[in-house]
Amino acid sequence: MNMQANDQLNRINTGVVLEVLAGLFGFLGIGYLYAGFTNEGIKRLILYFIGLTVGWIFTGLLILVVVGVCLIPVMLGLQVGIPIWSAMSLKKQGERLIPVGGPVPMYGYSQLPVMSEDEALIERARRLYESGDKDAAIAILRTIKHPRAQEILARIQGTFS
């Protein structure tokens, strides 16, 4: 499971880079296609191409009356900003798909410990608690038999021993 999660995370991270680089050249959606989000990738590819084409034609027509010169920086800003926004959106979408156990931390050092499923659940409960969802955090911690989870559960519930 962890190997699949790591592979999925690698594809998403590579997709983020592809999304920015290809998007800068007018091919938004390539990162989504690479990461496996085919429908979203095709939709972004078509809509971005149409949007850029219409935007540049409109700017070109307005240049004939000198007003369009003011739109050139706006169009260039959009052509850079939209791929970056799309890549961040892909990253967030990919993070939601990582399983509960999470991927093996990828630090590049084989001697670092791998997070166990219990530790991953404890970390997830911590994030839920910090985001204000105390009940969900307690529900997760009650399913874990790890001593650290029981200690955290006691702290959250206010029953220090």
Contacts in CASP RR format, 6 or more apart in sequence:
PFRMAT RR
TARGET T0000
AUTHOR 0000-0000-0000
METHOD contacts of the structure
MODEL  1
MNMQANDQLNRINTGVVLEVLAGLFGFLGIGYLYAGFTNEGIKRLILYFI
GLTVGWIFTGLLILVVVGVCLIPVMLGLQVGIPIWSAMSLKKQGERLIPV
GGPVPMYGYSQLPVMSEDEALIERARRLYESGDKDAAIAILRTIKHPRAQ
EILARIQGTFS
1 99 0 8 1.000
1 101 0 8 1.000
2 101 0 8 1.000
2 102 0 8 1.000
2 103 0 8 1.000
2 104 0 8 1.000
2 114 0 8 1.000
3 104 0 8 1.000
5 98 0 8 1.000
5 99 0 8 1.000
5 101 0 8 1.000
5 102 0 8 1.000
5 103 0 8 1.000
5 104 0 8 1.000
6 103 0 8 1.000
6 104 0 8 1.000
6 106 0 8 1.000
8 94 0 8 1.000
8 97 0 8 1.000
8 98 0 8 1.000
8 103 0 8 1.000
9 98 0 8 1.000
9 103 0 8 1.000
9 106 0 8 1.000
11 34 0 8 1.000
11 35 0 8 1.000
11 36 0 8 1.000
12 35 0 8 1.000
12 90 0 8 1.000
12 91 0 8 1.000
12 94 0 8 1.000
12 95 0 8 1.000
13 91 0 8 1.000
14 31 0 8 1.000
14 34 0 8 1.000
14 35 0 8 1.000
15 30 0 8 1.000
15 31 0 8 1.000
15 32 0 8 1.000
15 34 0 8 1.000
15 35 0 8 1.000
15 87 0 8 1.000
15 90 0 8 1.000
16 31 0 8 1.000
16 87 0 8 1.000
16 88 0 8 1.000
16 90 0 8 1.000
16 91 0 8 1.000
17 87 0 8 1.000
18 30 0 8 1.000
18 31 0 8 1.000
18 34 0 8 1.000
19 28 0 8 1.000
19 29 0 8 1.000
19 30 0 8 1.000
19 31 0 8 1.000
19 32 0 8 1.000
19 83 0 8 1.000
19 86 0 8 1.000
19 87 0 8 1.000
19 90 0 8 1.000
20 83 0 8 1.000
20 84 0 8 1.000
20 87 0 8 1.000
22 28 0 8 1.000
22 29 0 8 1.000
22 30 0 8 1.000
22 31 0 8 1.000
22 83 0 8 1.000
23 29 0 8 1.000
23 30 0 8 1.000
23 48 0 8 1.000
23 82 0 8 1.000
23 83 0 8 1.000
23 86 0 8 1.000
24 79 0 8 1.000
24 80 0 8 1.000
24 83 0 8 1.000
26 48 0 8 1.000
26 49 0 8 1.000
26 52 0 8 1.000
26 79 0 8 1.000
26 83 0 8 1.000
27 45 0 8 1.000
27 48 0 8 1.000
27 49 0 8 1.000
28 44 0 8 1.000
28 45 0 8 1.000
28 48 0 8 1.000
28 49 0 8 1.000
28 82 0 8 1.000
28 83 0 8 1.000
28 86 0 8 1.000
29 40 0 8 1.000
29 41 0 8 1.000
29 42 0 8 1.000
29 44 0 8 1.000
29 45 0 8 1.000
29 48 0 8 1.000
29 86 0 8 1.000
30 41 0 8 1.000
30 45 0 8 1.000
31 41 0 8 1.000
31 87 0 8 1.000
31 90 0 8 1.000
32 38 0 8 1.000
32 40 0 8 1.000
32 41 0 8 1.000
32 44 0 8 1.000
32 86 0 8 1.000
32 90 0 8 1.000
33 41 0 8 1.000
33 42 0 8 1.000
33 45 0 8 1.000
35 90 0 8 1.000
35 94 0 8 1.000
37 90 0 8 1.000
37 93 0 8 1.000
40 93 0 8 1.000
44 86 0 8 1.000
48 82 0 8 1.000
52 79 0 8 1.000
55 75 0 8 1.000
56 75 0 8 1.000
58 71 0 8 1.000
59 68 0 8 1.000
59 71 0 8 1.000
59 72 0 8 1.000
59 75 0 8 1.000
60 68 0 8 1.000
62 68 0 8 1.000
62 71 0 8 1.000
63 69 0 8 1.000
100 117 0 8 1.000
100 120 0 8 1.000
100 121 0 8 1.000
100 124 0 8 1.000
101 115 0 8 1.000
101 117 0 8 1.000
101 120 0 8 1.000
101 121 0 8 1.000
101 124 0 8 1.000
102 115 0 8 1.000
102 120 0 8 1.000
104 114 0 8 1.000
104 115 0 8 1.000
105 112 0 8 1.000
105 114 0 8 1.000
105 115 0 8 1.000
115 123 0 8 1.000
118 144 0 8 1.000
118 145 0 8 1.000
118 146 0 8 1.000
118 149 0 8 1.000
119 146 0 8 1.000
121 140 0 8 1.000
121 141 0 8 1.000
121 143 0 8 1.000
121 144 0 8 1.000
121 149 0 8 1.000
122 141 0 8 1.000
122 144 0 8 1.000
122 146 0 8 1.000
122 148 0 8 1.000
122 149 0 8 1.000
122 152 0 8 1.000
124 140 0 8 1.000
125 136 0 8 1.000
125 137 0 8 1.000
125 138 0 8 1.000
125 140 0 8 1.000
125 141 0 8 1.000
125 149 0 8 1.000
125 152 0 8 1.000
126 137 0 8 1.000
126 152 0 8 1.000
128 134 0 8 1.000
128 136 0 8 1.000
128 137 0 8 1.000
128 140 0 8 1.000
129 137 0 8 1.000
129 156 0 8 1.000
134 156 0 8 1.000
137 156 0 8 1.000
138 153 0 8 1.000
138 156 0 8 1.000
138 157 0 8 1.000
141 149 0 8 1.000
141 150 0 8 1.000
141 152 0 8 1.000
141 153 0 8 1.000
141 156 0 8 1.000
142 153 0 8 1.000
144 150 0 8 1.000
154 160 0 8 1.000
154 161 0 8 1.000
END
